[in-house]
Amino acid sequence: MPSTSEKTFGQLYTKGRELVEYIKTIPTYSPGNPDIEAHALTTLLDNIESANSDASSKLSSLQTERDARLILYKNRETGMIAKSSQIRDYIASIDPKGKKALDFKKLQKLVQRMRGIRLSKKPVPPEGGGGPKTISTSEKSFGSLLAVGKELLEVIKTVPGYAPSNTSLTVADFTAFLDSIDTKNSLVAQKLEEYDNSVEARRSFYDVLKERVQKVKLALAAQFGKTSNEYKDALRY
């Protein structure tokens, strides 16, 4: 479902196109400002159309990377939380004290912390740009969960006889796995920055369009008067 801001952008763009077609029907329209001639407005609207496409493309890329990252964290069989739980269980299986072992208890607490961190693939930066760029709560959660995974790694490095038959749980493989998550986090951050920049660039075009639409109406009021049909009809756009 389109966001409120997306609907607003779409309405402004559509009204802009309609206004251009309208002023083309006024043969005597002469604003004296080249920026609000029909051809100049058409060029601006074409740029907005390209900016819309660019923002949509970058948003799609961002969502694709977020979806892939969420799998690395939360897949029930191969995700970081699942692997960490298997590592914890393996520790209990090789220690004479089982679940009473100190290392097991350490890992149990870490797994519990992991499960308590809420992750989401949905949040995207606010439409329109503007304001200071900050790291979202969602992005911080992904970073926090990775940090817990790294704590777990440091624990298993010190466990005597740690040699699971499941190679994905070995120190070497788990290290590589965490590195892949770190890389994915960086890629998501890159895609987020690209999308945010695209949204800001698009917003600047819309700000110009909004200003020029108002100037067109003022030009019609100046040329034909506010009681004229030319001006009154333009108020629909």
C-alpha positions as CSV (number, residue, x, y, z in Angstrom):
1,M,0.0,0.0,0.0
2,P,1.5,3.4,-1.0
3,S,2.6,5.6,1.8
4,T,0.9,9.0,2.4
5,S,3.9,10.8,1.1
6,E,4.0,8.6,-2.0
7,K,0.3,9.5,-2.7
8,T,1.1,13.2,-2.2
9,F,4.0,13.0,-4.6
10,G,1.8,11.2,-7.1
11,Q,-1.0,13.7,-6.8
12,L,1.4,16.7,-7.2
13,Y,3.0,15.1,-10.3
14,T,-0.4,14.3,-11.9
15,K,-1.7,17.8,-11.2
16,G,1.5,19.2,-12.7
17,R,1.0,17.3,-15.9
18,E,-2.6,18.4,-16.1
19,L,-1.7,22.0,-15.5
20,V,0.8,21.9,-18.3
21,E,-1.9,20.5,-20.7
22,Y,-4.2,23.3,-19.5
23,I,-1.9,26.2,-20.1
24,K,-1.2,24.8,-23.6
25,T,-4.8,25.5,-24.4
26,I,-4.4,29.2,-23.6
27,P,-2.8,30.6,-26.8
28,T,-2.2,34.0,-25.2
29,Y,-0.5,32.7,-22.0
30,S,2.6,34.8,-21.6
31,P,4.1,34.6,-18.1
32,G,7.3,36.4,-18.8
33,N,9.2,33.8,-16.7
34,P,10.8,31.1,-18.8
35,D,10.7,28.6,-15.9
36,I,6.9,28.5,-16.0
37,E,6.5,28.1,-19.8
38,A,4.9,24.8,-20.8
39,H,8.1,23.3,-22.2
40,A,10.1,24.1,-19.1
41,L,7.5,22.6,-16.8
42,T,7.5,19.5,-19.1
43,T,11.2,19.1,-18.7
44,L,10.9,19.4,-14.9
45,L,8.1,16.8,-14.8
46,D,10.2,14.5,-17.0
47,N,13.0,14.8,-14.5
48,I,10.6,14.0,-11.7
49,E,9.5,10.9,-13.5
50,S,13.1,9.8,-13.8
51,A,13.7,10.6,-10.1
52,N,10.6,8.5,-9.1
53,S,11.9,5.6,-11.0
54,D,15.3,5.9,-9.5
55,A,13.9,6.0,-5.9
56,S,11.7,3.0,-6.6
57,S,14.6,1.0,-8.0
58,K,16.9,1.9,-5.0
59,L,14.1,1.0,-2.6
60,S,13.7,-2.4,-4.3
61,S,17.4,-3.1,-4.0
62,L,17.4,-2.1,-0.3
63,Q,14.4,-4.4,0.4
64,T,16.1,-7.3,-1.4
65,E,19.3,-6.9,0.7
66,R,17.2,-6.6,3.9
67,D,15.3,-9.8,3.1
68,A,18.5,-11.7,2.5
69,R,20.0,-10.3,5.7
70,L,17.0,-11.4,7.8
71,I,17.5,-14.9,6.6
72,L,21.1,-14.9,7.8
73,Y,19.9,-13.9,11.3
74,K,16.6,-15.7,11.7
75,N,16.4,-18.8,9.4
76,R,15.2,-21.6,11.6
77,E,17.9,-24.0,10.4
78,T,20.8,-21.9,9.2
79,G,20.4,-18.5,10.8
80,M,22.7,-17.1,13.5
81,I,20.3,-17.7,16.3
82,A,19.7,-21.3,15.2
83,K,23.5,-22.0,14.9
84,S,24.1,-20.4,18.3
85,S,21.5,-22.7,19.9
86,Q,23.2,-25.7,18.3
87,I,26.6,-24.6,19.6
88,R,25.1,-24.2,23.1
89,D,23.7,-27.7,22.9
90,Y,26.9,-29.2,21.6
91,I,28.7,-27.7,24.6
92,A,26.3,-29.4,27.0
93,S,26.9,-32.7,25.1
94,I,30.7,-32.7,25.6
95,D,30.9,-31.3,29.1
96,P,30.6,-33.8,31.9
97,K,28.4,-31.3,33.8
98,G,26.0,-31.0,30.8
99,K,23.6,-28.1,31.2
100,K,25.2,-27.3,34.5
101,A,28.5,-26.5,32.9
102,L,29.7,-22.9,33.2
103,D,30.3,-22.6,29.4
104,F,26.7,-23.9,28.7
105,K,25.3,-21.3,31.1
106,K,27.3,-18.6,29.4
107,L,26.0,-19.6,26.0
108,Q,22.5,-20.0,27.3
109,K,22.4,-16.4,28.4
110,L,23.8,-15.2,25.1
111,V,21.2,-17.1,23.1
112,Q,18.5,-15.7,25.4
113,R,19.8,-12.2,24.7
114,M,19.7,-12.9,21.0
115,R,16.1,-14.0,21.1
116,G,15.2,-10.9,23.0
117,I,16.4,-8.6,20.3
118,R,13.6,-7.7,17.9
119,L,14.5,-7.6,14.2
120,S,12.5,-6.3,11.3
121,K,12.9,-6.1,7.5
122,K,10.2,-3.5,7.1
123,P,11.4,-0.1,8.2
124,V,12.6,2.3,5.5
125,P,13.8,5.9,5.7
126,P,11.1,8.5,5.8
127,E,10.0,9.8,2.4
128,G,11.0,13.2,1.4
129,G,14.4,13.4,2.9
130,G,15.5,16.4,5.0
131,G,16.6,16.5,8.6
132,P,19.6,14.8,10.1
133,K,20.4,11.3,9.0
134,T,20.5,8.9,12.0
135,I,20.9,5.1,12.4
136,S,17.4,3.6,12.9
137,T,16.5,1.5,15.9
138,S,16.0,-1.4,13.6
139,E,19.6,-1.1,12.2
140,K,21.0,-0.8,15.7
141,S,19.2,-4.1,16.6
142,F,20.9,-5.9,13.8
143,G,24.2,-4.6,15.0
144,S,23.5,-5.5,18.6
145,L,22.6,-9.1,17.6
146,L,25.8,-9.5,15.6
147,A,27.8,-8.2,18.7
148,V,26.2,-11.0,20.8
149,G,27.2,-13.5,18.2
150,K,30.7,-12.3,18.4
151,E,30.7,-12.7,22.2
152,L,29.5,-16.3,21.7
153,L,32.4,-16.9,19.3
154,E,34.9,-15.7,21.9
155,V,33.5,-18.2,24.4
156,I,33.8,-21.2,22.2
157,K,37.3,-20.4,21.3
158,T,38.3,-21.2,24.9
159,V,36.3,-24.4,25.2
160,P,38.7,-27.4,25.5
161,G,38.0,-30.1,22.9
162,Y,35.5,-28.0,20.9
163,A,35.3,-29.9,17.6
164,P,31.7,-30.3,16.5
165,S,31.0,-32.8,13.7
166,N,28.7,-30.2,12.2
167,T,31.3,-28.2,10.3
168,S,29.1,-25.1,10.2
169,L,29.5,-24.8,14.0
170,T,33.3,-25.0,14.0
171,V,35.2,-21.9,15.1
172,A,36.5,-21.3,11.6
173,D,33.1,-21.7,9.9
174,F,31.2,-19.7,12.5
175,T,33.8,-16.9,12.3
176,A,33.3,-16.8,8.5
177,F,29.5,-16.8,8.9
178,L,29.6,-13.9,11.3
179,D,31.9,-12.1,8.8
180,S,29.4,-12.6,6.1
181,I,26.7,-11.0,8.3
182,D,29.0,-8.1,9.0
183,T,29.5,-7.7,5.2
184,K,25.7,-7.9,4.6
185,N,25.1,-5.2,7.3
186,S,27.5,-2.9,5.4
187,L,25.8,-3.6,2.1
188,V,22.4,-2.8,3.6
189,A,23.8,0.4,5.0
190,Q,25.2,1.3,1.6
191,K,21.8,0.6,-0.1
192,L,20.0,2.6,2.6
193,E,22.3,5.6,2.0
194,E,21.7,5.3,-1.8
195,Y,18.0,5.2,-1.3
196,D,18.0,8.1,1.1
197,N,20.0,10.2,-1.2
198,S,17.7,9.4,-4.1
199,V,14.7,10.4,-2.0
200,E,16.3,13.7,-1.1
201,A,17.1,14.4,-4.8
202,R,13.5,13.6,-5.7
203,R,12.1,15.8,-3.0
204,S,14.1,18.8,-4.3
205,F,12.4,18.4,-7.7
206,Y,9.0,18.3,-6.1
207,D,9.8,21.4,-4.1
208,V,10.6,23.2,-7.3
209,L,7.4,21.9,-9.0
210,K,5.2,23.1,-6.1
211,E,6.8,26.5,-6.3
212,R,6.4,26.7,-10.1
213,V,2.7,25.6,-10.0
214,Q,2.0,28.5,-7.7
215,K,3.9,30.9,-10.0
216,V,1.8,29.7,-13.0
217,K,-1.4,30.6,-11.1
218,L,0.0,33.9,-10.1
219,A,1.0,34.6,-13.7
220,L,-2.5,33.8,-14.8
221,A,-3.9,36.1,-12.1
222,A,-1.6,38.9,-13.2
223,Q,-2.3,38.4,-16.9
224,F,-6.1,37.8,-16.9
225,G,-7.2,38.8,-13.4
226,K,-8.5,36.6,-10.6
227,T,-12.1,36.8,-11.9
228,S,-11.1,35.3,-15.2
229,N,-11.8,31.7,-16.3
230,E,-8.2,31.3,-17.1
231,Y,-7.2,31.8,-13.5
232,K,-10.2,30.1,-11.9
233,D,-9.8,27.0,-14.0
234,A,-6.1,26.8,-13.1
235,L,-7.0,26.5,-9.4
236,R,-8.1,22.9,-10.0
237,Y,-4.5,21.9,-10.5
